Amino acid sequence: MTKSADIANLIAGLSAARILCVGDLMLDRFITGSVDRVSPEAPIPVLEVRDEAVMIGGAGNVVRNLVAFGAVAELVAVVGEDAAGAELASLLDDTAGVTAHLVTVVGRRTTIKTRFMTGGQQLLRADYEASGALDDTVRKRLYAYAVARLPDCGALVLSDYGKGVLCPRQIADLIALANAAGKPVIVDPKGTDYGVYRGATLLTPNLNELAQASGLPVVGDAAVVAACDHIIATCGVGGVLATRSEQGMSLVQDGDIHHLSARARDVFDVSGAGDTVAAAMAAGLALDVPALESAHFANTAAGVAVGKVGTAAAYASEILTALHEAAFLSGEAKVATKVAARDRVEAWRRQGKRIGFTNGCFDLLHPGHISLLGQARAACDILVVGLNSDDSVRRLKGQGRPAQPEQGRAAVLASLSSVDLVVIFGDDTPLDLINTLRPEILVKGQDYTRDEVVGATEVDSWGGKVVLAEILDGYSTTETLRRIAE
């Protein structure tokens, strides 16, 4: 079987995977804007803020990736008794597929990383850090959660950001617990003493982390393998998957060596890519998929993740699309669920892109549609098209419609250069989708009055703009179907 088929089969089985993640949870904030001038107060750029977004970071990004793959995740972590901690708890509650077991620590600050972005690049990062080790009472509560949940899980991920959840004693206890239960342990490591992870199945350091922990050079395949071998021999771990950015990955385990080429076409941001790799390896190993096959899956998933801005998750549909190189199939990457579309739109917005939105049934694509979509794309940087589902079209147009099924209509729209993303929605109107994506530009044809445009009030409320596009006369799907019937 080909690697693509292996990965496709792995993804198909991920709904049966449940993974326990223990580690440092944090809140990632992204403040995006434009820089057009220097401050008169000091020689520093002035960021004109246009958008703010929050994401679950740290160990939370591991579980976001797990559920994006289609798996189920259990998270054990701490938060502070503060607004950021409450916001993290709320975000996790809203993340389908994640069950969070959080310990609130009085007097402890929730870790926040705030990134100021312009033009898709970080201008500045400001951190609010949790500090100090957790007391024994908190540590024991976290361990008790792990003891209770591990029997139902196929693997354990330790997501170590050095914020105190994974102290050496806790790490040793958790690894011993998993080993006794016969569950693989995947560690996204921190620091230079990898001996604290003794007994783990696999470590996933990046090149810089590998160099610091091994004290060896890591330039070239042979040097990377030597550094991995050193870690395995001296730290008592089962293997190392070294992530090497544009050079791909190297898996060293049980005397076997495998170098995997990078799969990313464009790299926008490596933030959180290590979380994606740890999540993918845990998902594969939880299903007893061989380490090499799981590494190919992780490599493909990481290639998707670094093609986004921020701590983004790689969705199963995006990973499957990334496996196909044929130009015809590349259009599938433009068809997304509402949740995946929200993440992509947030990533585009952090790059400073203006998001446009239009919607319709697009049953038989005709020149009138092409004209509308072209005008819509000219009014924005990124055009998202909301497409009525088959059931929605039948309710709106009657029996006998649509003439083409929704997947076919979506594929045709996705093949157009003017369209950047297609989202199928099942409601009679796209209002819920508009509220989720919050476009800056809303486009409909001039056959509507402004007051008739669904979402116009909402777009106005967040400072957006409604555009009424010119209609190309003489084209109608209903009339076309009537003529065909004759």
Phi and psi in degrees as a GROMACS rama.xvg file:
@    title "Ramachandran Plot"
@    xaxis  label "Phi"
@    yaxis  label "Psi"
@TYPE xy
-74.185  161.855  THR-2
-58.947  -39.2817  LYS-3
-61.5444  -43.1653  SER-4
-66.0035  -39.7374  ALA-5
-59.2077  -46.4167  ASP-6
-66.5261  -40.661  ILE-7
-60.7942  -41.2302  ALA-8
-66.0234  -39.115  ASN-9
-60.511  -47.959  LEU-10
-61.5897  -39.3583  ILE-11
-61.4403  -27.1561  ALA-12
-96.1469  0.781616  GLY-13
-68.4572  -19.2094  LEU-14
-64.5859  -17.9348  SER-15
-89.6424  -2.9949  ALA-16
-93.888  131.311  ALA-17
-125.26  126.367  ARG-18
-124.48  137.402  ILE-19
-96.3341  129.357  LEU-20
-121.421  126.541  CYS-21
-120.786  129.88  VAL-22
172.472  -164.87  GLY-23
-88.2561  117.947  ASP-24
-95.1129  143.203  LEU-25
-149.87  163.813  MET-26
-105.445  124.25  LEU-27
-99.7604  121.537  ASP-28
-109.597  139.958  ARG-29
-125.068  117.93  PHE-30
-111.802  115.485  ILE-31
-114.332  141.952  THR-32
-168.883  -161.685  GLY-33
-122.89  150.943  SER-34
-117.139  113.794  VAL-35
-122.57  -4.84483  ASP-36
-155.639  165.286  ARG-37
-102.062  142.15  VAL-38
-63.8744  138.522  SER-39
-73.7112  -11.9183  PRO-40
-86.3847  -26.4153  GLU-41
-164.973  158.389  ALA-42
-75.3648  65.5425  PRO-43
-132.073  149.905  ILE-44
-71.1365  148.806  PRO-45
-102.176  121.385  VAL-46
-94.1086  116.448  LEU-47
-86.7954  106.688  GLU-48
-71.7942  130.968  VAL-49
-116.021  -23.4268  ARG-50
-158.373  148.885  ASP-51
-131.366  140.651  GLU-52
-143.384  153.163  ALA-53
-125.542  148.018  VAL-54
-139.882  157.629  MET-55
-79.0028  123.894  ILE-56
-116.789  -179.558  GLY-57
62.9928  -131.788  GLY-58
-59.0036  -28.316  ALA-59
-63.6509  -30.8561  GLY-60
-72.2974  -27.5418  ASN-61
-62.7348  -47.3264  VAL-62
-71.1758  -30.9757  VAL-63
-60.5988  -42.3131  ARG-64
-66.4527  -40.8657  ASN-65
-58.884  -47.1727  LEU-66
-74.0254  -26.8853  VAL-67
-65.072  -35.2146  ALA-68
-66.8735  -25.7754  PHE-69
114.164  0.943612  GLY-70
-85.9168  178.849  ALA-71
-114.9  141.592  VAL-72
-129.242  143.438  ALA-73
-117.712  130.656  GLU-74
-118.248  131.498  LEU-75
-119.236  120.778  VAL-76
-161.82  178.772  ALA-77
-120.752  155.695  VAL-78
-134.738  161.09  VAL-79
-84.1018  164.795  GLY-80
-86.3686  73.6454  GLU-81
-151.371  178.333  ASP-82
-63.6186  -38.6824  ALA-83
-65.4413  -38.3191  ALA-84
-63.4897  -42.2281  GLY-85
-64.9808  -37.7581  ALA-86
-66.3376  -40.8418  GLU-87
-62.1617  -44.5195  LEU-88
-59.7391  -40.9057  ALA-89
-66.6412  -43.3056  SER-90
-62.0448  -40.4849  LEU-91
-67.255  -38.7647  LEU-92
-60.4287  -31.9753  ASP-93
-86.5301  -2.28755  ASP-94
-95.7697  104.875  THR-95
-62.3585  137.085  ALA-96
94.8725  -6.55561  GLY-97
-112.18  130  VAL-98
-113.096  118.254  THR-99
-103.066  132.002  ALA-100
-113.971  95.1837  HIS-101
-107.357  138.494  LEU-102
-107.129  120.578  VAL-103
-87.361  123.726  THR-104
-106.402  113.386  VAL-105
-65.0002  133.544  VAL-106
84.9604  -1.54147  GLY-107
-104.011  136.23  ARG-108
-83.598  133.646  ARG-109
-70.8607  133.934  THR-110
-69.9513  129.109  THR-111
-127.647  131.435  ILE-112
-116.017  116.585  LYS-113
-108.043  119.46  THR-114
-107.45  126.132  ARG-115
-96.6293  120.746  PHE-116
-118.577  144.008  MET-117
-149.582  133.612  THR-118
59.6522  29.6534  GLY-119
80.0383  4.42756  GLY-120
-119.346  152.111  GLN-121
-78.356  129.249  GLN-122
-91.6974  -37.2969  LEU-123
-163.286  147.475  LEU-124
-123.014  129.996  ARG-125
-115.356  127.28  ALA-126
-113.493  134.12  ASP-127
-106.399  111.204  TYR-128
-103.491  139.155  GLU-129
-74.611  144.394  ALA-130
-137.216  153.658  SER-131
87.6971  150.836  GLY-132
-73.3858  154.287  ALA-133
-77.429  147.383  LEU-134
-75.5865  168.081  ASP-135
-62.1648  -33.6104  ASP-136
-62.9426  -46.0705  THR-137
-66.5647  -43.8415  VAL-138
-59.05  -42.1061  ARG-139
-68.0636  -34.3893  LYS-140
-65.5065  -41.103  ARG-141
-63.1541  -45.2226  LEU-142
-62.2968  -39.4585  TYR-143
-62.6153  -39.3084  ALA-144
-60.0002  -44.6641  TYR-145
-63.4026  -42.8044  ALA-146
-59.7306  -40.8988  VAL-147
-71.5637  -34.3689  ALA-148
-97.638  -24.435  ARG-149
-59.6249  -37.6176  LEU-150
-56.9335  -27.5493  PRO-151
-89.835  -0.153765  ASP-152
-112.178  153.652  CYS-153
-95.1095  -9.99864  GLY-154
-160.945  160.423  ALA-155
-120.676  129.525  LEU-156
-109.868  130.032  VAL-157
-106.489  111.435  LEU-158
-103.152  94.6528  SER-159
-99.0936  111.105  ASP-160
-109.583  10.5146  TYR-161
71.3331  25.6294  GLY-162
-97.7736  0.419515  LYS-163
116.847  -19.2061  GLY-164
-65.2015  -40.4984  VAL-165
-104.48  71.5795  LEU-166
-73.3491  161.032  CYS-167
-51.9271  -42.0461  PRO-168
-65.1302  -41.8484  ARG-169
-64.9185  -41.119  GLN-170
-59.6446  -48.394  ILE-171
-61.414  -42.1706  ALA-172
-65.098  -41.9388  ASP-173
-68.6188  -41.1984  LEU-174
-65.3155  -40.8711  ILE-175
-63.5708  -39.9207  ALA-176
-60.6312  -46.6782  LEU-177
-68.1685  -41.6775  ALA-178
-60.7746  -42.0154  ASN-179
-63.8025  -30.8431  ALA-180
-89.2284  -1.63298  ALA-181
70.9985  28.0099  GLY-182
-104.332  133.282  LYS-183
-64.5425  147.914  PRO-184
-120.736  119.423  VAL-185
-110.559  129.16  ILE-186
-121.345  125.167  VAL-187
-92.0767  100.472  ASP-188
-82.7942  164.682  PRO-189
-138.988  153.884  LYS-190
81.2269  -167.195  GLY-191
-114.924  -10.501  THR-192
-100.732  89.3486  ASP-193
-79.3134  -0.722967  TYR-194
-64.0696  -21.6428  GLY-195
-69.2107  -15.9375  VAL-196
-98.1594  17.4556  TYR-197
-51.3612  131.109  ARG-198
96.5533  -9.79396  GLY-199
-68.145  152.739  ALA-200
-75.2237  -43.1046  THR-201
-154.009  134.628  LEU-202
-104.359  147.4  LEU-203
-125.588  61.1997  THR-204
-76.9643  156.356  PRO-205
-84.9377  177.095  ASN-206
-60.2991  -43.5136  LEU-207
-63.4694  -43.1259  ASN-208
-64.7271  -39.6843  GLU-209
-62.26  -43.0656  LEU-210
-63.2134  -43.8334  ALA-211
-67.6473  -40.7056  GLN-212
-73.3684  -33.7152  ALA-213
-89.7262  -24.7719  SER-214
72.0896  19.9411  GLY-215
-120.966  157.293  LEU-216
-68.6025  153.809  PRO-217
-132.93  33.8875  VAL-218
-95.5509  114.573  VAL-219
96.3441  157.025  GLY-220
-57.8564  -47.3368  ASP-221
-62.0397  -40.799  ALA-222
-67.1833  -39.2782  ALA-223
-63.6385  -44.5386  VAL-224
-62.2635  -41.5344  VAL-225
-62.7612  -40.0059  ALA-226
-67.4198  -40.6528  ALA-227
-63.7944  -44.3508  CYS-228
-59.9578  -39.5208  ASP-229
-62.914  -43.9406  HIS-230
-63.3658  -44.1134  ILE-231
-62.03  -44.2867  ILE-232
-71.8193  -40.3696  ALA-233
-90.8933  -21.8915  THR-234
-107.62  -7.65467  CYS-235
69.6673  37.6962  GLY-236
-107.112  160.758  VAL-237
-75.0824  -30.698  GLY-238
-174.164  171.043  GLY-239
-134.265  130.919  VAL-240
-110.528  101.848  LEU-241
-88.5932  121.919  ALA-242
-89.2906  131.003  THR-243
-123.77  30.5791  ARG-244
55.2035  -125.98  SER-245
-67.7444  -11.436  GLU-246
-90.792  -0.543115  GLN-247
92.9462  -135.244  GLY-248
-141.244  158.133  MET-249
-130.323  124.909  SER-250
-107.069  120.338  LEU-251
-122.852  115.501  VAL-252
-160.894  134.809  GLN-253
53.4074  35.8124  ASP-254
81.1549  -5.99613  GLY-255
-93.7352  145.227  ASP-256
-127.67  128.94  ILE-257
-137.348  129.245  HIS-258
-108.297  125.197  HIS-259
-110.793  127.877  LEU-260
-71.2886  149.489  SER-261
-64.8492  145.548  ALA-262
-109.726  -4.93321  ARG-263
-75.3001  132.651  ALA-264
-82.5673  -42.7826  ARG-265
-131.276  134.696  ASP-266
-109.308  116.158  VAL-267
-101.909  -37.2746  PHE-268
-162.924  128.086  ASP-269
-94.237  4.62076  VAL-270
-58.2264  124.392  SER-271
81.1866  1.11579  GLY-272
-63.1505  -34.2798  ALA-273
-63.3101  -34.2267  GLY-274
-63.869  -40.1548  ASP-275
-63.2419  -42.7713  THR-276
-64.8654  -47.0716  VAL-277
-61.0479  -42.116  ALA-278
-63.8554  -43.6006  ALA-279
-66.2593  -42.3124  ALA-280
-64.4085  -40.8232  MET-281
-64.382  -41.1361  ALA-282
-62.9384  -43.5663  ALA-283
-65.8446  -48.9372  GLY-284
-66.9746  -29.715  LEU-285
-63.1783  -26.4474  ALA-286
-97.6232  13.3315  LEU-287
62.4568  26.588  ASP-288
-76.5719  135.319  VAL-289
-55.0047  150.761  PRO-290
-58.7604  -40.0776  ALA-291
-65.3575  -44.8996  LEU-292
-62.7891  -41.4757  GLU-293
-63.1679  -36.1113  SER-294
-66.8865  -37.7029  ALA-295
-61.701  -41.0942  HIS-296
-61.7523  -46.5228  PHE-297
-61.7455  -39.2154  ALA-298
-64.0636  -42.8152  ASN-299
-67.5847  -43.2539  THR-300
-62.3355  -41.4517  ALA-301
-64.1396  -36.1442  ALA-302
-62.0466  -34.2023  GLY-303
-71.1096  -45.004  VAL-304
-62.3362  -42.3823  ALA-305
-75.7822  -9.16695  VAL-306
-82.3337  1.98337  GLY-307
-115.164  170.821  LYS-308
-105.785  130.884  VAL-309
94.1997  -177.173  GLY-310
-78.6577  75.4139  THR-311
-94.1214  150.609  ALA-312
-91.3813  152.144  ALA-313
-101.947  117.892  ALA-314
-85.5957  151.329  TYR-315
-55.6193  -41.7717  ALA-316
-63.7641  -36.202  SER-317
-69.5509  -37.7167  GLU-318
-66.889  -42.3625  ILE-319
-62.4919  -42.1761  LEU-320
-63.0321  -38.917  THR-321
-64.1702  -18.9432  ALA-322
-75.8831  -20.7512  LEU-323
-97.4483  131.589  HIS-324
-101.235  -13.3159  GLU-325
-64.9073  138.072  ALA-326
-61.5229  -35.6979  ALA-327
-63.4511  -40.8671  PHE-328
-75.5545  -16.6536  LEU-329
-64.176  -23.8336  SER-330
-63.0935  -24.5543  GLY-331
-60.7228  -26.5285  GLU-332
-64.9996  -18.7878  ALA-333
-85.555  -7.405  LYS-334
-100.469  120.53  VAL-335
-137.538  156.664  ALA-336
-73.369  169.199  THR-337
-60.6939  -42.156  LYS-338
-66.9156  -44.8544  VAL-339
-64.2955  -38.8867  ALA-340
-63.4377  -39.6139  ALA-341
-59.0236  -44.2777  ARG-342
-65.3111  -41.9363  ASP-343
-64.983  -42.7153  ARG-344
-63.2913  -40.5636  VAL-345
-62.249  -39.2005  GLU-346
-65.8091  -45.015  ALA-347
-61.4857  -40.6702  TRP-348
-64.2287  -36.2545  ARG-349
-69.3794  -16.9758  ARG-350
-84.8691  1.63873  GLN-351
86.7608  14.8789  GLY-352
-83.9557  142.752  LYS-353
-89.327  127.376  ARG-354
-94.9454  126.177  ILE-355
-107.733  154.764  GLY-356
-142.796  137.411  PHE-357
-143.323  169.089  THR-358
-150.707  164.847  ASN-359
168.133  -179.105  GLY-360
-85.7502  -35.9666  CYS-361
46.6197  51.9574  PHE-362
-68.9418  -56.7922  ASP-363
-118.881  109.767  LEU-364
-67.1641  122.98  LEU-365
-129.694  173.494  HIS-366
-55.8624  -31.1801  PRO-367
-62.5024  -41.5781  GLY-368
-63.298  -44.9796  HIS-369
-59.5524  -41.6253  ILE-370
-63.7818  -45.3646  SER-371
-60.2512  -46.6618  LEU-372
-66.0466  -36.9588  LEU-373
-64.514  -42.2432  GLY-374
-65.7564  -39.239  GLN-375
-62.8663  -44.5868  ALA-376
-65.397  -33.879  ARG-377
-68.2832  -20.6235  ALA-378
-89.3221  -4.0049  ALA-379
-147.284  -179.818  CYS-380
-95.2741  -33.5127  ASP-381
-131.632  127.681  ILE-382
-109.881  120.28  LEU-383
-104.869  131.174  VAL-384
-110.538  122.106  VAL-385
-85.7447  125.37  GLY-386
-114.997  123.55  LEU-387
-61.5699  133.684  ASN-388
-67.3658  169.661  SER-389
-58.9789  -45.9515  ASP-390
-62.073  -40.3065  ASP-391
-64.2625  -42.1237  SER-392
-62.8453  -42.4912  VAL-393
-61.8984  -39.0644  ARG-394
-66.9157  -34.7833  ARG-395
-84.1223  -37.5515  LEU-396
-108.725  -16.0926  LYS-397
99.6242  170.967  GLY-398
-61.9228  150.103  GLN-399
92.4426  -12.5828  GLY-400
-115.173  148.592  ARG-401
-79.3316  162.609  PRO-402
-75.5528  -26.4953  ALA-403
-123.434  143.469  GLN-404
-68.0877  160.398  PRO-405
-58.6905  -38.6235  GLU-406
-65.8978  -37.0733  GLN-407
-67.3522  -42.6761  GLY-408
-64.1744  -39.3048  ARG-409
-65.2796  -40.9838  ALA-410
-63.9405  -39.2474  ALA-411
-65.5091  -46.1283  VAL-412
-61.0124  -41.7745  LEU-413
-65.2728  -22.5195  ALA-414
-76.6554  -11.1356  SER-415
-83.0077  136.221  LEU-416
-67.5146  -22.5341  SER-417
-76.6229  -14.9477  SER-418
-105.417  127.684  VAL-419
-99.783  -25.4525  ASP-420
-157.803  141.333  LEU-421
-122.096  130.515  VAL-422
-127.077  120.454  VAL-423
-83.5176  131.063  ILE-424
-126.351  147.65  PHE-425
-100.961  -6.39746  GLY-426
-77.3783  167.912  ASP-427
-72.0625  -26.3519  ASP-428
-127.591  160.541  THR-429
-89.5192  18.756  PRO-430
-59.8611  -44.5264  LEU-431
-61.797  -41.0555  ASP-432
-65.5585  -40.6012  LEU-433
-62.579  -43.6862  ILE-434
-64.9857  -30.9772  ASN-435
-72.1573  -43.7573  THR-436
-87.8883  -25.2273  LEU-437
50.1572  59.3416  ARG-438
-66.7091  151.096  PRO-439
-80.5685  -27.2572  GLU-440
-125.068  127.769  ILE-441
-116.642  124.219  LEU-442
-119.882  130.764  VAL-443
-139.248  166.519  LYS-444
-76.1543  161.389  GLY-445
-73.1765  -1.22913  GLN-446
-74.866  -6.4159  ASP-447
-104.349  146.953  TYR-448
-86.6131  162.023  THR-449
-59.5089  -37.2543  ARG-450
-68.6925  -19.4514  ASP-451
-89.455  -8.16779  GLU-452
-77.1362  116.574  VAL-453
-64.8687  127.848  VAL-454
95.1057  -5.49433  GLY-455
-60.9835  -43.6058  ALA-456
-62.7233  -41.8396  THR-457
-65.9727  -44.9616  GLU-458
-62.7194  -39.6773  VAL-459
-59.76  -38.094  ASP-460
-65.0675  -28.6067  SER-461
-105.161  22.5391  TRP-462
83.4473  17.9895  GLY-463
-85.9562  -170.036  GLY-464
-137.93  139.832  LYS-465
-102.745  128.397  VAL-466
-117.437  128.839  VAL-467
-102.739  113.102  LEU-468
-83.9715  150.489  ALA-469
-66.3373  144.777  GLU-470
-99.0139  130.878  ILE-471
-83.5851  112.077  LEU-472
-67.5378  151.85  ASP-473
94.25  5.95384  GLY-474
-128.302  129.873  TYR-475
-155.14  131.179  SER-476
-62.2536  -43.3209  THR-477
-61.02  -43.3853  THR-478
-68.4979  -37.6443  GLU-479
-61.7795  -44.6229  THR-480
-65.6424  -35.1319  LEU-481
-65.3396  -40.1411  ARG-482
-67.0818  -37.369  ARG-483
-63.0944  -40.318  ILE-484
-64.7034  -31.3406  ALA-485
